[in-house]
Amino acid sequence: EVVRPSLHEELIKGEVQAAAVAGARVFVAAASEAPPKQRLLREGAVQEVSTRSCDEAMGDGETSLAQYWLSRGWQVYADQARSSKVRQVLIQHGTSVLSY
């Protein structure tokens, strides 16, 4: 398995600009495979790095991205201070666009 910094870490360090990643091929974790399960990755392409943080509502306007992932067992999203700093990223998988 290849390990590399997350997009969030690269944005914070200033190593990459949000606009520069549009179209980049990425692997994202499937929400259904929370730790300690083995990570299941899906391939997609970055459509946009949103200005919204993970503790803000997704496209449905009701549920935050952090609440969505937390409800599926991803305990890292329970840290509201961290979730408020991590930006949502829209990833295209085929014809669907999902928030990560």
Backbone as JSON, one array per atom type, in Angstrom:
{
  "sequence": "EVVRPSLHEELIKGEVQAAAVAGARVFVAAASEAPPKQRLLREGAVQEVSTRSCDEAMGDGETSLAQYWLSRGWQVYADQARSSKVRQVLIQHGTSVLSY",
  "N": [[0.85, -1.18, 0.0], [0.53, 2.2, -0.81], [1.56, 5.07, 0.88], [0.75, 8.39, 1.42], [0.66, 11.98, 1.93], [-2.49, 13.42, 2.93], [-4.9, 15.18, 0.9], [-5.82, 17.37, 2.33], [-3.67, 17.81, 4.14], [-1.67, 18.55, 2.3], [-2.78, 20.92, 1.27], [-2.82, 22.55, 3.57], [-0.08, 22.8, 4.13], [0.62, 24.33, 2.0], [1.6, 23.17, -0.26], [0.17, 22.6, -2.48], [-2.28, 24.19, -4.52], [-5.79, 24.79, -4.2], [-7.29, 25.12, -6.6], [-5.59, 23.95, -8.41], [-5.78, 21.21, -8.22], [-8.02, 20.27, -9.48], [-9.49, 17.84, -11.5], [-7.52, 15.99, -10.97], [-6.54, 12.6, -10.55], [-7.59, 10.47, -7.98], [-7.58, 8.39, -5.03], [-10.13, 7.43, -2.85], [-11.49, 6.74, 0.39], [-13.98, 4.29, 1.04], [-17.02, 4.98, 2.61], [-18.33, 2.97, 3.98], [-16.43, 1.29, 5.03], [-15.16, 1.6, 7.68], [-12.45, 2.07, 10.06], [-11.89, -0.62, 12.35], [-11.81, -2.08, 9.99], [-10.42, -3.36, 6.91], [-9.21, -0.98, 4.66], [-11.2, 0.14, 2.0], [-10.8, 1.3, -1.15], [-11.83, 3.74, -3.56], [-11.57, 4.79, -6.92], [-11.37, 8.03, -8.34], [-11.98, 11.36, -9.67], [-10.9, 14.6, -8.84], [-13.27, 17.07, -8.59], [-13.8, 19.49, -7.41], [-12.4, 21.5, -4.8], [-14.0, 22.34, -2.07], [-15.15, 25.34, -0.39], [-16.42, 24.84, 1.9], [-16.31, 23.41, 5.16], [-15.81, 20.17, 6.73], [-17.56, 20.03, 8.85], [-19.75, 21.38, 8.05], [-22.92, 21.53, 6.29], [-23.67, 19.09, 3.76], [-24.54, 18.67, 0.28], [-27.29, 18.09, 0.62], [-28.11, 19.86, 2.47], [-28.78, 19.42, 5.13], [-27.35, 17.45, 6.65], [-24.14, 17.28, 8.05], [-20.95, 16.66, 6.54], [-19.13, 15.51, 8.27], [-20.87, 14.39, 10.23], [-22.12, 12.46, 8.66], [-19.97, 10.66, 8.0], [-19.18, 9.97, 10.59], [-21.46, 8.64, 11.51], [-21.14, 6.3, 10.22], [-19.12, 5.04, 11.44], [-16.57, 6.22, 11.46], [-14.58, 7.4, 13.62], [-12.73, 9.49, 13.8], [-13.95, 11.75, 12.87], [-15.38, 12.7, 14.99], [-14.01, 14.61, 16.3], [-14.59, 17.77, 16.52], [-13.16, 20.14, 16.31], [-11.14, 19.49, 14.51], [-12.67, 18.65, 12.28], [-13.81, 21.03, 11.56], [-11.81, 22.31, 10.26], [-11.0, 20.84, 8.08], [-11.5, 20.72, 4.63], [-14.29, 20.12, 2.45], [-14.29, 17.94, -0.35], [-15.21, 17.53, -3.66], [-15.72, 14.66, -5.47], [-15.61, 12.99, -8.53], [-17.12, 10.06, -9.63], [-17.43, 8.14, -12.22], [-20.5, 8.97, -13.48], [-21.44, 10.16, -11.22], [-21.14, 12.56, -8.56], [-19.59, 12.93, -5.54], [-19.36, 13.98, -2.07], [-16.43, 14.28, -0.12]],
  "CA": [[0.0, 0.0, 0.0], [1.26, 3.46, -0.88], [1.13, 6.06, 1.87], [1.13, 9.75, 1.06], [-0.15, 12.94, 2.69], [-3.85, 13.66, 2.43], [-5.07, 16.45, 0.2], [-5.91, 18.39, 3.38], [-2.31, 18.1, 4.6], [-0.96, 19.27, 1.24], [-3.33, 22.27, 1.21], [-2.38, 23.28, 4.77], [1.35, 23.09, 3.98], [0.82, 25.2, 0.85], [2.28, 22.42, -1.32], [-0.72, 22.55, -3.64], [-3.39, 25.13, -4.48], [-7.06, 24.12, -4.39], [-7.68, 25.13, -8.01], [-4.64, 23.15, -9.19], [-6.05, 19.78, -8.11], [-9.2, 19.89, -10.27], [-9.2, 16.85, -12.52], [-6.51, 15.03, -10.51], [-7.02, 11.27, -10.2], [-7.37, 10.21, -6.56], [-8.24, 7.28, -4.36], [-10.85, 7.86, -1.65], [-11.98, 5.63, 1.2], [-15.43, 4.05, 1.05], [-17.57, 5.27, 3.94], [-18.79, 1.73, 4.61], [-15.31, 0.5, 5.55], [-14.5, 2.34, 8.76], [-11.51, 1.29, 10.87], [-10.65, -1.32, 12.03], [-11.89, -2.85, 8.75], [-9.42, -3.04, 5.9], [-9.66, 0.15, 3.87], [-11.66, -0.09, 0.64], [-10.61, 2.56, -1.87], [-12.48, 3.94, -4.86], [-10.85, 5.76, -7.75], [-12.2, 9.1, -8.86], [-11.28, 12.57, -10.09], [-11.3, 15.78, -8.08], [-14.04, 18.05, -9.34], [-13.66, 20.79, -6.75], [-12.13, 21.6, -3.37], [-15.02, 23.27, -1.61], [-14.81, 26.26, 0.7], [-17.1, 24.33, 3.1], [-15.56, 22.45, 5.98], [-16.52, 18.91, 6.94], [-18.62, 20.16, 9.85], [-20.87, 22.09, 7.43], [-23.85, 20.67, 5.56], [-23.37, 18.66, 2.39], [-25.5, 19.13, -0.71], [-28.68, 17.96, 1.05], [-28.4, 21.01, 3.33], [-29.16, 19.05, 6.49], [-26.36, 16.63, 7.33], [-22.75, 17.65, 7.78], [-20.12, 15.55, 6.05], [-18.58, 14.86, 9.47], [-21.93, 13.55, 10.81], [-22.31, 11.33, 7.75], [-18.88, 9.7, 8.19], [-19.22, 9.52, 11.98], [-22.55, 7.67, 11.63], [-20.69, 5.06, 9.59], [-18.07, 4.46, 12.27], [-15.28, 6.92, 11.34], [-14.49, 8.16, 14.86], [-11.89, 10.68, 13.64], [-14.83, 12.9, 12.61], [-15.96, 13.16, 16.25], [-13.21, 15.77, 16.7], [-15.2, 18.9, 15.84], [-12.12, 21.12, 16.0], [-10.48, 19.05, 13.27], [-13.65, 18.64, 11.2], [-14.09, 22.41, 11.16], [-10.67, 22.8, 9.49], [-10.83, 20.03, 6.87], [-12.43, 21.14, 3.6], [-14.96, 19.1, 1.66], [-13.79, 17.8, -1.72], [-16.15, 16.84, -4.53], [-15.03, 13.67, -6.29], [-16.45, 12.38, -9.55], [-16.99, 8.62, -9.87], [-18.3, 7.92, -13.38], [-21.41, 10.1, -13.67], [-21.82, 10.66, -9.9], [-20.22, 13.41, -7.84], [-19.81, 12.73, -4.11], [-18.55, 14.78, -1.14], [-15.48, 13.59, 0.75]],
  "C": [[0.89, 1.24, 0.0], [0.69, 4.42, 0.15], [1.63, 7.42, 1.42], [0.27, 10.71, 1.86], [-1.55, 13.07, 2.09], [-3.87, 14.99, 1.68], [-5.13, 17.59, 1.2], [-4.52, 18.79, 3.87], [-1.52, 18.9, 3.56], [-1.46, 20.71, 1.11], [-2.84, 23.12, 2.38], [-0.91, 23.69, 4.65], [1.63, 24.05, 2.83], [1.52, 24.52, -0.31], [1.46, 22.35, -2.6], [-1.82, 23.59, -3.43], [-4.68, 24.4, -4.82], [-7.45, 24.03, -5.87], [-6.81, 24.2, -8.86], [-4.96, 21.66, -9.16], [-7.27, 19.32, -8.91], [-8.78, 18.95, -11.39], [-8.19, 15.79, -12.1], [-7.18, 13.69, -10.17], [-6.64, 10.98, -8.75], [-8.02, 8.9, -6.15], [-8.88, 7.82, -3.1], [-11.38, 6.63, -0.92], [-13.49, 5.52, 1.09], [-15.94, 4.24, 2.47], [-17.96, 4.01, 4.7], [-17.68, 0.93, 5.27], [-14.51, 1.26, 6.59], [-13.5, 1.46, 9.5], [-12.26, 0.58, 11.99], [-10.73, -2.17, 10.77], [-10.77, -2.45, 7.8], [-10.0, -1.97, 4.99], [-10.04, -0.29, 2.45], [-11.58, 1.26, -0.08], [-11.36, 2.55, -3.18], [-11.66, 4.98, -5.62], [-11.83, 6.79, -8.27], [-11.34, 10.26, -9.31], [-11.81, 13.75, -9.29], [-12.07, 16.71, -9.01], [-13.83, 19.44, -8.75], [-13.24, 20.6, -5.3], [-13.04, 22.71, -2.87], [-14.48, 24.23, -0.56], [-15.49, 25.81, 1.99], [-16.21, 23.37, 3.85], [-16.42, 21.21, 6.19], [-17.62, 19.01, 7.99], [-19.8, 20.99, 9.33], [-21.69, 21.12, 6.6], [-23.33, 20.31, 4.18], [-24.46, 19.21, 1.48], [-26.95, 19.05, -0.28], [-29.1, 19.1, 1.99], [-28.73, 20.69, 4.76], [-28.05, 18.38, 7.28], [-24.96, 17.14, 7.01], [-22.0, 16.42, 7.28], [-19.53, 14.8, 7.23], [-19.61, 13.94, 10.12], [-22.16, 12.3, 9.97], [-21.25, 10.26, 7.99], [-18.88, 9.15, 9.62], [-20.32, 8.46, 12.17], [-22.19, 6.33, 11.02], [-19.46, 4.47, 10.29], [-16.71, 5.13, 12.21], [-15.14, 7.89, 12.51], [-13.63, 9.43, 14.76], [-12.74, 11.93, 13.43], [-15.56, 13.38, 13.85], [-15.22, 14.39, 16.77], [-13.69, 16.99, 15.92], [-14.18, 19.97, 15.48], [-11.4, 20.76, 14.7], [-11.43, 19.11, 12.08], [-13.95, 20.05, 10.69], [-12.96, 22.99, 10.31], [-10.48, 22.06, 8.17], [-11.91, 20.41, 5.86], [-13.06, 19.95, 2.88], [-14.39, 19.12, 0.24], [-14.84, 17.02, -2.5], [-15.38, 15.95, -5.49], [-16.02, 13.06, -7.27], [-16.08, 10.92, -9.71], [-17.95, 8.31, -11.03], [-19.17, 9.14, -13.59], [-21.86, 10.71, -12.35], [-20.73, 11.54, -9.33], [-20.57, 13.33, -6.37], [-18.91, 13.63, -3.28], [-17.68, 13.88, -0.29], [-14.8, 14.6, 1.62]]
}
